Amino acid sequence: MRDEVFVFLCEALKVNKTLTSLKLWGSDIRDEGLKFMNEALQINKSLKTLNLSSNTIGVKGFQYLTETLKTNKTLTNLSLSYNTIGIEGSQYIGSAIKANDTLKDLNLGCCSLGNQCLQNICEGLKVNKGLTSFMIWDNSIVDDSKFISEALQVNKTLTYIDLSANKIKCESFEHISEALKVNKSLTSLNLSE
């Protein structure tokens, strides 16, 4: 989607009061586009679902998303799958999760997260009181599930986590099993290969 077309869409979102779902999968949205989206979602009070999967979001774009999530109280579902988040982007996402209790579903599948990114995001999960579904399928999480385990030991709202298609080794499941012993909210856990 060309920037000027995206600007028109964001301007419309500022006044629209009925649109609840917006899917922009593979629309070539970049950081500048998320600046306009951030401005629109500071005003819009109807949009609940936003799918930004498979775009070209960079660090600045994740910074804009963090600004949005820190103030927006209507967005409940956000999909960022198939975007390369990186370490700095994961710090922004972790910060946004700390500040936003309205978001219920977050999809970060296939975002090349890796262990350091996961650690940054899990810091947000430790204090979040809103997320119920957290999807991080098919990332580069090799074998250290202790960050998820630490978050699960204190998070009281997550009911579903999807860790499928990662390369978590058998011995790392000890961390997850310890968390499951104390967690009282999780009802579904996907560890499929």
N, C-alpha and C positions, 0 to 999 in steps of 0.2 A: 504494500500500500504506500503510495507516494506521500511524502510529508504534508503537502498541501491538502490532500484528501483527508488525511488523519486529523489535521487541524479542524476541518469542517465537522468531522465526527465528534471531536472533543468539545467544540463549541455547542453542538446540539445537546451533548450530555449535560451541559451546565443548566439547561432549561427543561430538559425532558424529565417527566415525573412518573413515567409508566414502564420504561425499559428496566427489566430486572436481570437480564442475562446478556452478556456480550462475549462472543467467541471470535477471537482474532488470531487463531492458529495459523502459523506460517505466513503472516502478513508483512514480513520484513520490517517490523517495528524496531526502531533503534532508540538510543538514549533520548534524543531530542523529542521523539514522539511521546516518550514517557513523561517528559516535562509537561507537555500539554495534557496528558492523561491525569497527571497529578493535580493540575489546576482544576480540571473538570470534576474530579472526584472529591475535591475539597468542598464543592458546591452540591453535587448530585447526591440525592438521598434515596434513590430507588434501586440503583444497581447492586445486586447481591452476588452475582457470579461473573467473574472475569477470567477468561482463558487467554493467556498470552504465550501459550506453548509454541515452541519451534519458531522463535523470532531471533533477532540479533541484539539482544539486550546486553549492554556492557555495564561496567562498574557504576557509571553515572546514572544509568537507568535504574539500577538497584537502589541507589541513593534516593532517587525520586520516589520509587515504590515505598521505601521506608517512610518518607515524609507523608505519603498518602496513608499508609497503614497506621501511623501514629495518631492521625486525626479522624480518619473515616470510621464511622460507627455503623455502616450499613453493609459493607462488603463481607460476605460470609464464606465464599468459595473463591480460591485463587489457584490457578494452575500456571506454573512456570516451567513445566517439563520441556525437555529438549532445548534448554538454554544453558550455555556454559557460565556457571555462576562464579567460580573462582574464589580464592580466599577472601579478598576484599569484599566481593559481593555477598559472601556468606556472613561476613561481619554485619553488613547492613540488614540482611534478612534476620539474623539473630536478634539484633536490636529492635527490629519491627515486631518480632514475635513477643519480645518482652513487654512492649508498650501496647499491644492490641489484644483485647480479649473478645472482640466481636467475631474475628475470623474463626470459622469452624473447620474448614477443610483446606489443607495446603498440599499441593502436588509439586514435588521437586524431583520427579522421576527423570532419569537419564540426563542429569545436569553436571556430570563429571565432578561430583563433590569431593570425594576422597576424605580421608580421616580428619585433616585439619579443618576443612569446611564443615564437616559434620559436627566437630567439637564446637565451633562458633555458633551453629544453629541450635545445638542442644543446650547451650547456655540460656538461650531464649526459652526453650521448652521447660526448663526448670522452674521458671516463674510464671509462665503463661497460664491463664485460667479460663481459656476459651476454646482452644483447638481440641477437636475430638478425633480428627482424621489427619494423619501425617504420612505422606507417601514419598519414599526415597528409593524406589525400585531402580535397578539397573544403573547404579553409580559405581564409582571406583572405590568403594568401601572395602578394603582388603580383609582385614582380620580383627579389627579392634572395635568391638561392640560396647566397650565400657562407657562411651559417651551417651549412647542410647540408654544403657542400663542406669547410669546416674540420673538421667532425666526421668526415667520411668519410676525411680524410687521416690521422687518428690512430686511429680506431676499427677494431678488428681482428676484431669478431664479427658485425657486421651483414651479413646475406646478402640481405635484401629491404627496399626502401624504396618506399612508395607515395606519390608526390607528385601523383597525378592530380587533375584538376578544380580546379587552382589557376590563377592568372593569371600564371605565370612567363613573362617575356618572353624572346625568342630570345637576346638578348645576355647574359642571365644564365646561359645554359647553358654559357658559357665556364668559369664557376666549377666546375660539376659535371664538365665534361670534364677539368679539371685534377685533380680529386680521383680520377676514374676511372683516371688514369694511374698513381697510386701505391697505390690501394686494392687489396688482394689477397683480400678476403673477400666483397665484394658480388657476388652472382650474378644478381639480378633487381632491376630498377629500373623503376617504372611512372611515366611522365611523360605519360600520355594526357590529352588535354584533356577 
